[in-house]
């Protein structure tokens, strides 16, 4: 009987450890570049392997130059998928036509989907909000350093709670 209990516990631990965290869209943590490109045929492979040490030494390998998303009044985004040796680690959405209306709408939609932000920061020219739900960490960043051309980014990470998030913009 004790032997059976050990097997059951080990099986449950293995199944929980192998569960993939949902990132953005249909992507999940650990996917290969080929799997992501199959999901998003418009995605392109990067010709350079640029390192991004802010998250598990990931690199940009696949991106979509311009994707129309219905998440906030049908705006265009550059979508970038970051991989390391363990597969997909991070997805970033950078708005190609950012504005204050879009900022407010994205914060509203992210709060509706993920609940109240778990962390918030506001400075003169930066707004950062973070959510955590079901193993997915989501960060929203809005900067308006030059006054008339804001930047908006939404970043999806797998289970980063408790780690220091570095500025990706």
N, C-alpha and C positions, 0 to 999 in steps of 0.2 A: 504494500500500500504506500509506504513512504517513497519507494522507488517511482511509483506512478505519479505521485505529487511532484517530485523533482522534475520529471519529464514534462508535466503540464506547465509548471512554472517556467522552465527553460524555453518551451515552445512559445509561451506568451511573451516572454522577454524578447525573443528573436523576432516575433511578428511586429512588436511595437518598435523595435530598433530599425526594422527595414521599411517602416511606413514613410512614404515620401511626403514632404511638406509642399503644399500648393504655393506657388509664387504668383505670377501674373497670368491672366488669361487661362490657357490650357496647360501652362508649363508647371513642372514640378522640380523640386530640388533633385540634383543628381542626373538629370537628363543629359544625353549626349548632344553635341552640336547637330548630328544627323537627325536625331529625334525632333529637335526644335525646328530645324529647317523643313522637316516633313509636315509639322503642324502649321508652319508659316512659310509657304512656298515663295513669298516675296522677299524673304530674308536673304541677306548676302553674307558670304564669309569675308571677314576682314583680311586684307592682304598683309597687314602687319600684326605681330603679336605684341600688343602693348600691355605691360604689366600694371595692375592696379592693386597695390599692397594694402589698401584699406580693408579688404575683405578676403582673407585666406589666400593671398597672393593670386587672385583671379586675373584673368586676362579677357579682353574683348575679342570674341571670335566670330560672333554672328550679330548682325544688326539689320534693322529695317529703317531705311532713310526717312521715309515719310509714310506714316500710317494714320488713316482717318479713324478716330475712335468715337464711339457714341457716348462715352462716359460723361462728357461735359460739353454739351452743345456742339458735338461733332467737330472737335478740334484735331489738328494734325500734331503728331508726336514723332520724335526719333526714338525708336525702341532699341535698346542695347541689351544683349544677353552676355553675362559674364560667367566664364567657366574656369575651373582648375582641374587638377587630376581626378577629383571626385565628381566631376560633372558640373551641371548648372548650379551656380551659387547665388546669383543676383540678377535682377531685371530692373532696368531703369527706363522711365518714360520722361523724355524732355520735351516740353511744349515748344512747338515751332512758331506759335502765335500767342504768346502769353499776354494776359491782361488781368486787371483786378477783378473783373466779373468772373473770369475763369478760376481765379484763386479762391474766391468765396464759394463757388459752386463745387469745386473739388473738395474743399474742406467739409462742406455739407455732405457730399456723397460718401466720402471716406468715413465720416463719423456715423453716417447711417448704416454703413456696412460693417464697420469694426467697433462701433461704440465710442465712448469718450476716449480722447487721446490719453495714453499712459505717460506721455511726456510732452511738454510744450515750452518753447523758447521764443521770445520776441525781442529783437533789437531794433535799432533805427531802420535798418534796411534788410532785415532778415526775419522771416517767420519760419519756424520749424515745428512740426507736430509729428508725433510717432504713435503708432498703434501696434498692439500685439494681439493676435487671435489665432488659435489653432496651430501654433508653431510658426506662423508667418509674421514677420516684422515688416511694417510699412512705414516709410518716412516720407513726409511731404515737406518740400522746401520752396520758399518763395523769396527771391532777392530782387531788389530794385536799387542797385548801387548807383546807376547813372540817372535815375529819376524818370526816364520815359521809355525804357525798354526792359521790362522785368523778365526774370528767368523763373520758370516753374519746373520742378522735377518731382516725380513720385518714384520711390525706390522700394523694391520688394526683396527681402532677404529671408533666408531660412533660419529661424530660431536664433536670433542675436540678442535676446533679452539679457541685460546685465553686462553686455560688452559695450565698450565705448564706441559710439558711432562717429566716424570722422566725416567731415564735410566733403561731399562728392561733387559739388557744383564748382 
